Amino acid sequence: MKILAFDTSSTALSVALLEDENLVAESTVTVKKNHSISLMPTIDFLVAQAGWQPADLERIVVAQGPGSYTGLRVAVATAKTLAYALGIDLVGVSSLQALTDLTADGIVIPIMDARRNNVYVGFYENGQAIVSDHHAAFADVLEQAKAYEKVTFVGEVTNFVDQIKENLPNATVLSSLPSAQLIGRLGLYLPSVDVDAFVPHYLKRVEAEENWLKTHEETNCDNYIKRV
């Protein structure tokens, strides 16, 4: 199966082509540019370099969230458009799982900086989630992590290293970028989804919605989201 996988949920943009589990081509760019401008040219370049045609693709696998609201919208909109236009499968996987180090022993905790000392976080063991991805204060994550003997923090760890070392001095800390190659492999055997119903997993309301709800009663979230 020929797979196109990509992730624009953070400052990095990662795109990969796979044939079954075998990597054919991959590009990861960490320059802070508008992913909506860079994503399709990167896809076109890799497909051309691989000697493929768009019609050769059989499955789109995309990082569905959490992460940057704008980045997730870019990725999901592109994935839906391609899957619909090409008439192929669409699969979403966790952006946090795409940060995990599958070779690490014990508990792997991927994090993404959600500002104000909050994070998007998951707890993984042997590549499988043992605590669902969620939004949390980092202090709460540290307390939860103390329950495990061996812990590795991965992902956007730079702003949290001092806190980790102070609270969990034996923990391993590894900065890691999203891997479209891993995304493609994770999505290879997952069931495809309904393209029309596919939406990002934000895990947290956007700031505009939170501010609106401070002065308005929450009644029908679906209608509110449609208005926004």
C-alpha positions in Angstrom: 0.0 0.0 0.0 1.3 3.4 -1.0 0.9 5.9 1.9 1.3 9.7 2.2 1.7 10.7 5.8 2.2 14.2 7.3 2.1 16.3 10.4 1.8 20.1 10.7 0.6 20.2 14.3 3.7 22.0 15.6 6.4 24.4 14.3 7.9 21.4 12.4 6.5 20.2 9.1 7.0 16.5 8.5 6.0 14.6 5.3 6.7 11.0 4.4 5.9 8.5 1.7 5.8 4.8 2.6 5.1 1.6 0.7 3.6 -0.6 3.4 6.0 -0.2 6.3 9.0 0.7 4.1 10.1 4.4 4.0 10.3 5.7 0.5 11.0 9.4 1.1 10.7 11.8 4.0 11.2 15.5 4.7 11.1 17.4 8.0 11.4 21.1 8.1 11.8 23.1 11.3 11.9 26.6 9.8 9.0 28.6 11.2 7.0 29.2 8.1 3.3 29.1 7.2 2.5 25.4 6.8 -0.4 26.2 4.5 2.1 27.5 2.0 4.8 24.8 2.4 2.7 21.6 2.8 1.5 20.9 -0.7 4.9 21.9 -2.4 6.6 19.5 -0.1 4.1 16.7 -0.9 4.5 17.4 -4.6 8.3 17.3 -4.4 8.4 14.0 -2.5 5.9 12.3 -4.8 7.9 13.5 -7.9 11.2 12.4 -6.3 9.7 8.9 -5.6 8.6 8.6 -9.2 5.0 8.3 -8.1 1.9 9.9 -9.4 -0.9 11.2 -7.2 -3.1 8.5 -8.5 -0.7 5.9 -7.1 -1.5 6.9 -3.5 -3.8 4.6 -1.6 -4.0 6.0 1.9 -3.6 9.4 3.6 -2.4 9.3 7.2 -2.4 12.6 9.1 -1.6 13.8 12.6 -5.1 14.7 13.9 -4.1 16.5 17.1 -3.5 17.9 19.6 -1.3 20.8 18.7 -1.4 24.2 17.0 -5.0 25.1 16.1 -3.9 26.6 12.8 -1.5 23.8 12.0 -4.2 21.1 12.7 -6.7 22.9 10.4 -4.1 23.0 7.6 -3.3 19.3 8.0 -6.9 18.1 8.3 -8.2 20.2 5.5 -5.4 19.1 3.2 -5.9 15.4 4.1 -9.6 15.5 3.6 -9.3 17.3 0.2 -6.7 14.8 -1.1 -8.6 11.8 0.2 -11.8 13.0 -1.4 -10.3 14.0 -4.7 -8.3 10.8 -5.1 -11.0 8.6 -3.6 -8.6 6.9 -1.1 -8.6 6.0 2.6 -8.1 8.6 5.3 -6.7 7.8 8.8 -5.9 10.1 11.7 -3.4 9.4 14.4 -2.3 11.1 17.6 0.2 14.0 17.2 1.6 13.0 20.6 2.1 9.4 19.6 4.1 10.7 16.6 6.6 12.1 19.1 7.2 8.9 21.0 10.5 7.0 21.1 9.4 3.4 20.5 12.8 2.1 21.7 12.6 3.7 25.2 12.0 1.4 28.1 9.3 2.1 30.7 6.7 4.9 30.3 7.2 7.4 27.5 5.5 10.8 28.0 5.3 12.9 24.9 4.5 16.6 25.5 3.6 19.6 23.4 3.9 23.1 24.9 0.4 24.6 25.4 1.7 27.8 27.0 1.3 29.1 30.6 3.0 26.0 31.9 0.3 23.8 30.4 0.9 20.9 28.0 -0.8 18.5 25.7 0.3 15.1 27.1 -0.1 11.4 26.8 1.4 8.4 28.6 2.6 5.5 26.4 4.1 2.1 27.1 5.4 -0.2 24.3 3.8 2.2 21.8 0.3 2.0 23.3 -1.5 4.7 25.2 -2.1 3.9 28.9 -3.4 7.3 29.7 -5.4 9.1 27.0 -4.0 12.3 25.4 -5.2 15.3 27.3 -4.5 19.0 28.2 -3.1 19.5 31.7 -1.0 21.7 33.9 2.6 20.5 33.8 2.7 20.3 37.6 -0.1 17.7 37.5 1.8 15.7 34.8 4.9 15.6 37.0 2.8 14.3 40.0 1.2 11.6 37.8 4.6 10.6 36.4 6.0 9.9 39.9 3.9 6.8 40.0 6.1 5.1 37.4 9.6 3.7 38.0 11.1 4.6 34.6 10.0 7.6 32.7 11.1 9.3 29.5 9.8 12.7 28.5 9.9 13.4 24.7 8.7 16.1 22.4 8.7 19.8 23.1 10.6 19.5 26.4 12.9 22.5 26.3 10.8 24.8 28.5 10.2 22.0 31.1 13.7 20.5 31.6 14.4 22.3 34.9 11.0 21.2 36.4 11.5 17.6 35.3 15.0 17.4 36.8 13.8 19.0 40.0 10.8 16.7 40.5 12.0 13.5 38.7 15.8 13.6 38.8 16.0 10.0 37.3 13.8 10.7 34.4 15.2 10.8 30.8 14.5 13.9 28.8 14.7 13.7 25.0 13.7 16.5 22.6 12.1 15.0 19.6 10.3 16.2 16.4 7.2 14.7 14.9 7.9 11.8 12.6 5.7 11.4 9.5 7.4 8.0 9.0 6.1 6.8 12.3 2.6 8.4 11.6 2.5 6.4 8.3 3.4 3.1 10.1 0.9 3.7 12.9 -1.9 4.4 10.4 -1.1 1.5 8.1 -3.4 -1.0 9.8 -6.0 1.3 11.3 -9.5 1.4 9.8 -10.2 4.3 7.5 -12.6 7.0 8.6 -15.5 9.0 7.1 -13.8 11.9 5.2 -16.8 14.3 5.7 -16.9 13.7 9.5 -13.2 13.9 10.1 -12.2 16.7 12.4 -9.1 17.7 14.4 -8.6 16.6 18.0 -7.9 19.9 19.7 -8.4 18.6 23.3 -9.0 22.2 24.4 -11.3 24.9 23.4 -9.7 27.7 21.4 -9.1 30.9 23.4 -11.8 32.9 21.5 -14.4 30.2 22.6 -13.2 30.2 26.2 -13.5 34.1 26.3 -17.0 33.9 24.7 -18.2 31.4 27.3 -17.2 33.6 30.2 -20.1 35.9 29.3 -22.5 33.4 27.6 -24.3 30.3 28.7 -23.0 27.1 27.1 -26.0 25.5 25.4 -25.2 24.0 22.0 -21.4 23.7 21.3 -22.0 22.5 17.8 -23.9 25.6 16.8 -21.3 27.8 18.5 -18.4 26.2 16.6 -20.3 26.6 13.3 -20.7 30.3 14.0 -17.1 30.7 14.8 
